[in-house]
Amino acid sequence: MDLNPKQFLQSATIALQDIQLQTALDRATGTVTRNRDMAMGELPHAEALRQQARGARLRALADLPELLELLEKNLTAKGVHVLWAKDDAEANQHVIDICKAKNLKRGVKSKSMVTEETGLQQAFAENGIEMIETDLGEFIVQISGDHPSHIIMPVMHRTKEAVRDIFMEKLGMPYTDEPGDMTAYARKTLRRKYLEADFGMSGGNFLIAETGTIVIVTNEGNGRLSTGMPPVHIAMVGIEKVIPTWEDFITLVQLLARNGTGQRLTVYVNIFNGPTQGEGDGPKEMYLILVDNGRSNIYATEYAEALACIRCGACLNVCPVYQNVGGHSYGSVYPGPIGSVLTPLFKGKENASPLPFSAVFVARAR
């Protein structure tokens, strides 16, 4: 399935008639929105916290070049190899070059939107490198030959019954309607991949400049296994993810979890300060690839604040357009309201012209 933002109207029209998709969206968006409302509602100063987080992101953007230099300096001092990529092709080539130099053939990867953005899986396939997605949603997407439809919930477009059928067909799972049994079957399949991997990959939810730290948040534990067990860890992260201090992180991580999944905090917060220094556990080598891929162009415009997005996905869940047509209709890695802004900025307005007017198109289609 190809993604094409210019075909939004056609894709949305088809999506509106897809009963399976409508069922999945009704179940998922309603649940996560209610959870978010409960999680934010228990905070007596929720709006003040949101403004504090906004201020942290805007301060980071204001000092972006200096913070990136500080981040590189602190990470390099810990033995991390820091590489810069001006676009998706250079980012992917960095990874392929590392794999060729180190003879890395099999990898495991935790969830990463920027690797979706660069098309890294295609680059792996073209170079004979096996890369397994270990986030459960991304794993389902991968084995079904699909694309993620949500920033943090990649298979929001799939019902439980559809996932069951995929596992039965692709993995040979015995029939079951129990989500726990399906998850256990996937876990058994993936556990072997961690043990066989030559290298692991991750994205990064936050880059903390003052200490040279990469942070990812997950709910499944796959992030720690993907980055801690293989001998090489490669992180690929957009340059806008850098923040100044740990105090900023404490503010932002609360809102990421509460807005994204309705949790006070994700189950796992994984903090990477560099390769192992003789401790015995962890990767022997670590790389960070800082990806621009159009971000500097946005940074120089009046739309720079779009880079402050923390990718919680909450705007998708409450958007009437997304609730009706799902993520694939947007024809982009980034769907929903934030995608309607970012995709034209990344790809050019002429290549994504329908997205800022998606609500009008859907109203017509209905």
LUMDRENLO-394712 format. One record per residue (C-alpha): x, y, z; residue in three letters. Coordinates in steps of 0.001 Angstrom, whole numbers. Layout:
N
<node px="X" py="Y" pz="Z" aa="ALA"/>
...
This chain:
366
<node px="0" py="0" pz="0" aa="MET"/>
<node px="1498" py="3308" pz="-1091" aa="ASP"/>
<node px="987" py="6504" pz="897" aa="LEU"/>
<node px="-18" py="9585" pz="-1084" aa="ASN"/>
<node px="-1317" py="12759" pz="619" aa="PRO"/>
<node px="-2723" py="14001" pz="-2701" aa="LYS"/>
<node px="-5239" py="11148" pz="-2688" aa="GLN"/>
<node px="-6793" py="12095" pz="642" aa="PHE"/>
<node px="-10320" py="12576" pz="-717" aa="LEU"/>
<node px="-10376" py="9228" pz="-2520" aa="GLN"/>
<node px="-8863" py="7394" pz="460" aa="SER"/>
<node px="-11232" py="9070" pz="2925" aa="ALA"/>
<node px="-14252" py="8169" pz="822" aa="THR"/>
<node px="-13245" py="4504" pz="838" aa="ILE"/>
<node px="-12471" py="4599" pz="4574" aa="ALA"/>
<node px="-15936" py="5898" pz="5401" aa="LEU"/>
<node px="-17434" py="2743" pz="3872" aa="GLN"/>
<node px="-15036" py="330" pz="5608" aa="ASP"/>
<node px="-17049" py="-1273" pz="8410" aa="ILE"/>
<node px="-14051" py="-3018" pz="9966" aa="GLN"/>
<node px="-12138" py="268" pz="10099" aa="LEU"/>
<node px="-15102" py="2149" pz="11551" aa="GLN"/>
<node px="-15473" py="-487" pz="14277" aa="THR"/>
<node px="-11787" py="-302" pz="15171" aa="ALA"/>
<node px="-11785" py="3494" pz="15287" aa="LEU"/>
<node px="-14943" py="3655" pz="17400" aa="ASP"/>
<node px="-13468" py="1247" pz="19940" aa="ARG"/>
<node px="-10010" py="2753" pz="20138" aa="ALA"/>
<node px="-10451" py="6526" pz="19920" aa="THR"/>
<node px="-13260" py="6534" pz="22452" aa="GLY"/>
<node px="-11269" py="4516" pz="24962" aa="THR"/>
<node px="-8039" py="6500" pz="24768" aa="VAL"/>
<node px="-9880" py="9832" pz="24870" aa="THR"/>
<node px="-11737" py="8828" pz="28029" aa="ARG"/>
<node px="-8479" py="7646" pz="29596" aa="ASN"/>
<node px="-6793" py="10922" pz="28724" aa="ARG"/>
<node px="-9624" py="12959" pz="30223" aa="ASP"/>
<node px="-9389" py="10983" pz="33465" aa="MET"/>
<node px="-5599" py="11251" pz="33664" aa="ALA"/>
<node px="-5524" py="14986" pz="33005" aa="MET"/>
<node px="-8602" py="15596" pz="35126" aa="GLY"/>
<node px="-6918" py="14327" pz="38281" aa="GLU"/>
<node px="-4312" py="17106" pz="38047" aa="LEU"/>
<node px="-5362" py="20233" pz="39961" aa="PRO"/>
<node px="-3128" py="22401" pz="37785" aa="HIS"/>
<node px="-3354" py="20618" pz="34449" aa="ALA"/>
<node px="-3485" py="23780" pz="32351" aa="GLU"/>
<node px="-517" py="25289" pz="34196" aa="ALA"/>
<node px="1444" py="22097" pz="33548" aa="LEU"/>
<node px="567" py="22281" pz="29851" aa="ARG"/>
<node px="1820" py="25853" pz="29674" aa="GLN"/>
<node px="4997" py="24903" pz="31522" aa="GLN"/>
<node px="5585" py="22121" pz="28999" aa="ALA"/>
<node px="4926" py="24456" pz="26088" aa="ARG"/>
<node px="7462" py="26863" pz="27531" aa="GLY"/>
<node px="10045" py="24087" pz="27829" aa="ALA"/>
<node px="9621" py="23105" pz="24194" aa="ARG"/>
<node px="9726" py="26692" pz="22936" aa="LEU"/>
<node px="12873" py="27427" pz="24960" aa="ARG"/>
<node px="14473" py="24362" pz="23442" aa="ALA"/>
<node px="13581" py="25487" pz="19927" aa="LEU"/>
<node px="14881" py="28990" pz="20601" aa="ALA"/>
<node px="18286" py="27545" pz="21515" aa="ASP"/>
<node px="18193" py="24567" pz="19163" aa="LEU"/>
<node px="21651" py="24931" pz="17506" aa="PRO"/>
<node px="23439" py="25467" pz="20815" aa="GLU"/>
<node px="21600" py="22593" pz="22516" aa="LEU"/>
<node px="22444" py="20199" pz="19707" aa="LEU"/>
<node px="26126" py="21115" pz="19969" aa="GLU"/>
<node px="26037" py="20586" pz="23731" aa="LEU"/>
<node px="24282" py="17255" pz="23282" aa="LEU"/>
<node px="26897" py="16099" pz="20780" aa="GLU"/>
<node px="29748" py="17189" pz="23057" aa="LYS"/>
<node px="28367" py="15362" pz="26094" aa="ASN"/>
<node px="27500" py="12185" pz="24195" aa="LEU"/>
<node px="30852" py="12058" pz="22422" aa="THR"/>
<node px="32619" py="12337" pz="25771" aa="ALA"/>
<node px="30825" py="9136" pz="26823" aa="LYS"/>
<node px="31902" py="7205" pz="23760" aa="GLY"/>
<node px="28772" py="7647" pz="21628" aa="VAL"/>
<node px="29343" py="8127" pz="17888" aa="HIS"/>
<node px="27187" py="11096" pz="16838" aa="VAL"/>
<node px="26310" py="11379" pz="13146" aa="LEU"/>
<node px="24278" py="14041" pz="11353" aa="TRP"/>
<node px="21872" py="13468" pz="8464" aa="ALA"/>
<node px="20527" py="16244" pz="6284" aa="LYS"/>
<node px="17784" py="14072" pz="4746" aa="ASP"/>
<node px="16221" py="10606" pz="4793" aa="ASP"/>
<node px="18685" py="9141" pz="2296" aa="ALA"/>
<node px="21712" py="10199" pz="4355" aa="GLU"/>
<node px="20114" py="8962" pz="7584" aa="ALA"/>
<node px="19451" py="5530" pz="6098" aa="ASN"/>
<node px="22908" py="5392" pz="4522" aa="GLN"/>
<node px="24526" py="6022" pz="7904" aa="HIS"/>
<node px="22757" py="2956" pz="9286" aa="VAL"/>
<node px="23632" py="794" pz="6287" aa="ILE"/>
<node px="27281" py="1913" pz="6445" aa="ASP"/>
<node px="27461" py="954" pz="10135" aa="ILE"/>
<node px="25927" py="-2432" pz="9395" aa="CYS"/>
<node px="28375" py="-3102" pz="6566" aa="LYS"/>
<node px="31404" py="-1967" pz="8563" aa="ALA"/>
<node px="30433" py="-4135" pz="11551" aa="LYS"/>
<node px="28960" py="-7023" pz="9509" aa="ASN"/>
<node px="25561" py="-6630" pz="11179" aa="LEU"/>
<node px="22920" py="-8781" pz="9492" aa="LYS"/>
<node px="20058" py="-9137" pz="11970" aa="ARG"/>
<node px="18495" py="-6405" pz="14047" aa="GLY"/>
<node px="15627" py="-5650" pz="16407" aa="VAL"/>
<node px="14008" py="-2247" pz="16633" aa="LYS"/>
<node px="11773" py="-525" pz="19129" aa="SER"/>
<node px="9122" py="1910" pz="17934" aa="LYS"/>
<node px="10415" py="4927" pz="16017" aa="SER"/>
<node px="8455" py="7394" pz="13907" aa="MET"/>
<node px="11548" py="8923" pz="12342" aa="VAL"/>
<node px="12594" py="5557" pz="10881" aa="THR"/>
<node px="9122" py="5335" pz="9333" aa="GLU"/>
<node px="9700" py="8830" pz="7979" aa="GLU"/>
<node px="13004" py="7890" pz="6362" aa="THR"/>
<node px="11785" py="4546" pz="5002" aa="GLY"/>
<node px="14536" py="2662" pz="6818" aa="LEU"/>
<node px="12903" py="-759" pz="6520" aa="GLN"/>
<node px="13026" py="-513" pz="2732" aa="GLN"/>
<node px="16723" py="341" pz="2918" aa="ALA"/>
<node px="17324" py="-2727" pz="5074" aa="PHE"/>
<node px="15467" py="-4945" pz="2614" aa="ALA"/>
<node px="17499" py="-3598" pz="-311" aa="GLU"/>
<node px="20726" py="-4422" pz="1531" aa="ASN"/>
<node px="19819" py="-7895" pz="2767" aa="GLY"/>
<node px="19527" py="-6931" pz="6438" aa="ILE"/>
<node px="16746" py="-8424" pz="8559" aa="GLU"/>
<node px="15143" py="-5918" pz="10900" aa="MET"/>
<node px="12299" py="-7012" pz="13179" aa="ILE"/>
<node px="9892" py="-4494" pz="14681" aa="GLU"/>
<node px="9459" py="-5398" pz="18354" aa="THR"/>
<node px="6717" py="-2993" pz="19395" aa="ASP"/>
<node px="3614" py="-5210" pz="19242" aa="LEU"/>
<node px="1658" py="-2802" pz="17054" aa="GLY"/>
<node px="4589" py="-2238" pz="14712" aa="GLU"/>
<node px="5220" py="-5993" pz="14583" aa="PHE"/>
<node px="1618" py="-6552" pz="13462" aa="ILE"/>
<node px="2034" py="-3847" pz="10837" aa="VAL"/>
<node px="5269" py="-5415" pz="9611" aa="GLN"/>
<node px="4097" py="-9007" pz="9235" aa="ILE"/>
<node px="874" py="-7902" pz="7521" aa="SER"/>
<node px="2678" py="-5669" pz="4998" aa="GLY"/>
<node px="808" py="-2636" pz="6312" aa="ASP"/>
<node px="1638" py="913" pz="7425" aa="HIS"/>
<node px="1119" py="2413" pz="10918" aa="PRO"/>
<node px="-2078" py="4463" pz="11169" aa="SER"/>
<node px="-1388" py="6352" pz="14406" aa="HIS"/>
<node px="1607" py="8047" pz="15982" aa="ILE"/>
<node px="1668" py="5910" pz="19139" aa="ILE"/>
<node px="-893" py="3173" pz="18388" aa="MET"/>
<node px="183" py="1796" pz="15006" aa="PRO"/>
<node px="-2698" py="-679" pz="14596" aa="VAL"/>
<node px="-5566" py="1508" pz="15727" aa="MET"/>
<node px="-7158" py="612" pz="12383" aa="HIS"/>
<node px="-7250" py="-3102" pz="13249" aa="ARG"/>
<node px="-9820" py="-4879" pz="15397" aa="THR"/>
<node px="-8877" py="-7649" pz="17801" aa="LYS"/>
<node px="-10458" py="-10118" pz="15405" aa="GLU"/>
<node px="-8349" py="-8850" pz="12504" aa="ALA"/>
<node px="-5160" py="-9186" pz="14554" aa="VAL"/>
<node px="-6147" py="-12744" pz="15465" aa="ARG"/>
<node px="-6522" py="-13625" pz="11807" aa="ASP"/>
<node px="-3136" py="-12064" pz="10960" aa="ILE"/>
<node px="-1394" py="-14086" pz="13684" aa="PHE"/>
<node px="-3095" py="-17290" pz="12567" aa="MET"/>
<node px="-2057" py="-16709" pz="8951" aa="GLU"/>
<node px="1438" py="-15294" pz="9405" aa="LYS"/>
<node px="2620" py="-16944" pz="12627" aa="LEU"/>
<node px="619" py="-20167" pz="12737" aa="GLY"/>
<node px="-1089" py="-19215" pz="15995" aa="MET"/>
<node px="-3890" py="-21544" pz="17120" aa="PRO"/>
<node px="-7361" py="-19983" pz="17205" aa="TYR"/>
<node px="-8034" py="-17759" pz="20197" aa="THR"/>
<node px="-10065" py="-14650" pz="20938" aa="ASP"/>
<node px="-8130" py="-13774" pz="24085" aa="GLU"/>
<node px="-5837" py="-10726" pz="23699" aa="PRO"/>
<node px="-3551" py="-12111" pz="26384" aa="GLY"/>
<node px="-3042" py="-15330" pz="24465" aa="ASP"/>
<node px="-2306" py="-13411" pz="21252" aa="MET"/>
<node px="221" py="-11221" pz="23028" aa="THR"/>
<node px="1904" py="-14244" pz="24620" aa="ALA"/>
<node px="2229" py="-15894" pz="21230" aa="TYR"/>
<node px="3831" py="-12781" pz="19740" aa="ALA"/>
<node px="6147" py="-12504" pz="22766" aa="ARG"/>
<node px="7318" py="-16081" pz="22282" aa="LYS"/>
<node px="8051" py="-15364" pz="18623" aa="THR"/>
<node px="9935" py="-12147" pz="19340" aa="LEU"/>
<node px="12001" py="-13374" pz="22288" aa="ARG"/>
<node px="14135" py="-15522" pz="19997" aa="ARG"/>
<node px="14812" py="-12492" pz="17770" aa="LYS"/>
<node px="16340" py="-10513" pz="20651" aa="TYR"/>
<node px="18790" py="-13347" pz="21327" aa="LEU"/>
<node px="19795" py="-13633" pz="17675" aa="GLU"/>
<node px="20201" py="-9902" pz="16947" aa="ALA"/>
<node px="23540" py="-8386" pz="15945" aa="ASP"/>
<node px="22297" py="-4888" pz="16669" aa="PHE"/>
<node px="19352" py="-2977" pz="18091" aa="GLY"/>
<node px="17695" py="263" pz="17069" aa="MET"/>
<node px="15544" py="2860" pz="18747" aa="SER"/>
<node px="14191" py="6306" pz="18248" aa="GLY"/>
<node px="14208" py="8867" pz="21018" aa="GLY"/>
<node px="11361" py="10637" pz="22771" aa="ASN"/>
<node px="13715" py="13121" pz="24407" aa="PHE"/>
<node px="17361" py="14131" pz="24044" aa="LEU"/>
<node px="18614" py="15844" pz="27214" aa="ILE"/>
<node px="21404" py="18242" pz="26322" aa="ALA"/>
<node px="22843" py="19043" pz="29755" aa="GLU"/>
<node px="23918" py="15438" pz="30399" aa="THR"/>
<node px="23978" py="13923" pz="26905" aa="GLY"/>
<node px="21122" py="11490" pz="27490" aa="THR"/>
<node px="18675" py="9699" pz="25190" aa="ILE"/>
<node px="15292" py="8697" pz="26615" aa="VAL"/>
<node px="12618" py="6432" pz="25197" aa="ILE"/>
<node px="9304" py="5560" pz="26844" aa="VAL"/>
<node px="7479" py="2286" pz="26233" aa="THR"/>
<node px="4811" py="96" pz="27766" aa="ASN"/>
<node px="6035" py="-3302" pz="26606" aa="GLU"/>
<node px="9650" py="-3645" pz="27679" aa="GLY"/>
<node px="10741" py="-4178" pz="24096" aa="ASN"/>
<node px="12710" py="-934" pz="24117" aa="GLY"/>
<node px="15095" py="-2157" pz="26813" aa="ARG"/>
<node px="15493" py="-5581" pz="25173" aa="LEU"/>
<node px="16115" py="-4061" pz="21734" aa="SER"/>
<node px="18778" py="-1671" pz="22961" aa="THR"/>
<node px="20362" py="-3546" pz="25847" aa="GLY"/>
<node px="20851" py="-7087" pz="24597" aa="MET"/>
<node px="22556" py="-6659" pz="21178" aa="PRO"/>
<node px="26211" py="-5528" pz="21126" aa="PRO"/>
<node px="25456" py="-2411" pz="19034" aa="VAL"/>
<node px="22738" py="199" pz="19629" aa="HIS"/>
<node px="21829" py="2701" pz="16906" aa="ILE"/>
<node px="19393" py="5495" pz="17797" aa="ALA"/>
<node px="17871" py="7651" pz="15068" aa="MET"/>
<node px="16190" py="10836" pz="16314" aa="VAL"/>
<node px="14877" py="14077" pz="14840" aa="GLY"/>
<node px="16863" py="17144" pz="15834" aa="ILE"/>
<node px="13788" py="18821" pz="17343" aa="GLU"/>
<node px="13642" py="16252" pz="20187" aa="LYS"/>
<node px="16443" py="17933" pz="22149" aa="VAL"/>
<node px="15532" py="19670" pz="25423" aa="ILE"/>
<node px="17792" py="21593" pz="27818" aa="PRO"/>
<node px="17432" py="19975" pz="31247" aa="THR"/>
<node px="16151" py="17090" pz="33344" aa="TRP"/>
<node px="13655" py="19486" pz="34897" aa="GLU"/>
<node px="12144" py="20003" pz="31447" aa="ASP"/>
<node px="12025" py="16242" pz="30966" aa="PHE"/>
<node px="10112" py="15712" pz="34215" aa="ILE"/>
<node px="7457" py="18146" pz="33005" aa="THR"/>
<node px="7203" py="16760" pz="29485" aa="LEU"/>
<node px="7188" py="13054" pz="30301" aa="VAL"/>
<node px="4131" py="13519" pz="32511" aa="GLN"/>
<node px="2170" py="15090" pz="29685" aa="LEU"/>
<node px="3367" py="12606" pz="27078" aa="LEU"/>
<node px="1987" py="9691" pz="29081" aa="ALA"/>
<node px="-1215" py="11319" pz="30272" aa="ARG"/>
<node px="-2123" py="12709" pz="26857" aa="ASN"/>
<node px="-978" py="9715" pz="24869" aa="GLY"/>
<node px="-2389" py="6734" pz="26731" aa="THR"/>
<node px="-4048" py="8128" pz="29858" aa="GLY"/>
<node px="-1278" py="6861" pz="32146" aa="GLN"/>
<node px="426" py="8807" pz="34879" aa="ARG"/>
<node px="3682" py="7407" pz="33539" aa="LEU"/>
<node px="4555" py="4798" pz="30968" aa="THR"/>
<node px="5526" py="1371" pz="32297" aa="VAL"/>
<node px="9127" py="1773" pz="31138" aa="TYR"/>
<node px="11289" py="4882" pz="30937" aa="VAL"/>
<node px="14592" py="3851" pz="29334" aa="ASN"/>
<node px="17580" py="6158" pz="29780" aa="ILE"/>
<node px="20719" py="5782" pz="27656" aa="PHE"/>
<node px="23938" py="7552" pz="28563" aa="ASN"/>
<node px="26299" py="5697" pz="26262" aa="GLY"/>
<node px="27823" py="2259" pz="25640" aa="PRO"/>
<node px="28718" py="-18" pz="28505" aa="THR"/>
<node px="31787" py="1060" pz="30431" aa="GLN"/>
<node px="32803" py="-2362" pz="31676" aa="GLY"/>
<node px="29592" py="-3021" pz="33609" aa="GLU"/>
<node px="28917" py="-6191" pz="31619" aa="GLY"/>
<node px="25379" py="-5371" pz="30493" aa="ASP"/>
<node px="24411" py="-3149" pz="27595" aa="GLY"/>
<node px="25764" py="-2439" pz="24120" aa="PRO"/>
<node px="29492" py="-2274" pz="23497" aa="LYS"/>
<node px="29015" py="410" pz="20841" aa="GLU"/>
<node px="26399" py="3144" pz="20514" aa="MET"/>
<node px="25510" py="5531" pz="17699" aa="TYR"/>
<node px="23143" py="8497" pz="17551" aa="LEU"/>
<node px="21983" py="9720" pz="14149" aa="ILE"/>
<node px="20501" py="13217" pz="14351" aa="LEU"/>
<node px="18058" py="13685" pz="11496" aa="VAL"/>
<node px="17130" py="17019" pz="9919" aa="ASP"/>
<node px="15084" py="15934" pz="6875" aa="ASN"/>
<node px="13370" py="19285" pz="6434" aa="GLY"/>
<node px="13230" py="20367" pz="10063" aa="ARG"/>
<node px="15688" py="23223" pz="9547" aa="SER"/>
<node px="13482" py="24553" pz="6760" aa="ASN"/>
<node px="10475" py="24558" pz="9094" aa="ILE"/>
<node px="12593" py="26108" pz="11845" aa="TYR"/>
<node px="13244" py="29113" pz="9609" aa="ALA"/>
<node px="9530" py="29811" pz="8996" aa="THR"/>
<node px="6527" py="31106" pz="10878" aa="GLU"/>
<node px="5496" py="27471" pz="11429" aa="TYR"/>
<node px="8470" py="26643" pz="13644" aa="ALA"/>
<node px="6207" py="25971" pz="16625" aa="GLU"/>
<node px="4993" py="22795" pz="14868" aa="ALA"/>
<node px="8370" py="21322" pz="15856" aa="LEU"/>
<node px="7368" py="21630" pz="19517" aa="ALA"/>
<node px="4994" py="18653" pz="19133" aa="CYS"/>
<node px="5867" py="15834" pz="21569" aa="ILE"/>
<node px="4057" py="13190" pz="19429" aa="ARG"/>
<node px="1530" py="12175" pz="22092" aa="CYS"/>
<node px="-1149" py="11545" pz="19462" aa="GLY"/>
<node px="-3956" py="13136" pz="21490" aa="ALA"/>
<node px="-4934" py="15480" pz="18660" aa="CYS"/>
<node px="-5612" py="12445" pz="16454" aa="LEU"/>
<node px="-7867" py="10786" pz="19018" aa="ASN"/>
<node px="-10201" py="13766" pz="19416" aa="VAL"/>
<node px="-10206" py="14866" pz="15766" aa="CYS"/>
<node px="-13579" py="14177" pz="14062" aa="PRO"/>
<node px="-11801" py="13665" pz="10748" aa="VAL"/>
<node px="-9362" py="11087" pz="12105" aa="TYR"/>
<node px="-12160" py="9398" pz="14061" aa="GLN"/>
<node px="-14011" py="8843" pz="10786" aa="ASN"/>
<node px="-11305" py="8046" pz="8232" aa="VAL"/>
<node px="-8317" py="6805" pz="10257" aa="GLY"/>
<node px="-4662" py="7450" pz="9644" aa="GLY"/>
<node px="-3996" py="5840" pz="6277" aa="HIS"/>
<node px="-6253" py="8297" pz="4481" aa="SER"/>
<node px="-3753" py="11071" pz="5176" aa="TYR"/>
<node px="-1184" py="9279" pz="3010" aa="GLY"/>
<node px="1620" py="10222" pz="5366" aa="SER"/>
<node px="3684" py="8925" pz="8260" aa="VAL"/>
<node px="2140" py="11687" pz="10389" aa="TYR"/>
<node px="-1686" py="11638" pz="10224" aa="PRO"/>
<node px="-4356" py="13675" pz="11980" aa="GLY"/>
<node px="-4228" py="17385" pz="12801" aa="PRO"/>
<node px="-477" py="17492" pz="13382" aa="ILE"/>
<node px="48" py="15588" pz="10141" aa="GLY"/>
<node px="-2081" py="18106" pz="8264" aa="SER"/>
<node px="497" py="20692" pz="9303" aa="VAL"/>
<node px="3737" py="18706" pz="9214" aa="LEU"/>
<node px="3233" py="16798" pz="5969" aa="THR"/>
<node px="2824" py="19891" pz="3750" aa="PRO"/>
<node px="5818" py="21434" pz="5506" aa="LEU"/>
<node px="7975" py="18327" pz="5021" aa="PHE"/>
<node px="6839" py="17366" pz="1523" aa="LYS"/>
<node px="5851" py="20756" pz="112" aa="GLY"/>
<node px="2354" py="22225" pz="26" aa="LYS"/>
<node px="1922" py="21221" pz="-3608" aa="GLU"/>
<node px="2431" py="17553" pz="-2655" aa="ASN"/>
<node px="-39" py="17512" pz="233" aa="ALA"/>
<node px="-2535" py="20221" pz="-689" aa="SER"/>
<node px="-5711" py="18433" pz="531" aa="PRO"/>
<node px="-4566" py="17880" pz="4107" aa="LEU"/>
<node px="-5103" py="21366" pz="5583" aa="PRO"/>
<node px="-8672" py="21141" pz="4230" aa="PHE"/>
<node px="-9346" py="17559" pz="5305" aa="SER"/>
<node px="-12423" py="18456" pz="7358" aa="ALA"/>
<node px="-14072" py="20043" pz="4320" aa="VAL"/>
<node px="-13307" py="17009" pz="2149" aa="PHE"/>
<node px="-14704" py="14564" pz="4690" aa="VAL"/>
<node px="-17853" py="16630" pz="5137" aa="ALA"/>
<node px="-18401" py="16458" pz="1395" aa="ARG"/>
<node px="-17702" py="12735" pz="1255" aa="ALA"/>
<node px="-20270" py="12046" pz="3932" aa="ARG"/>
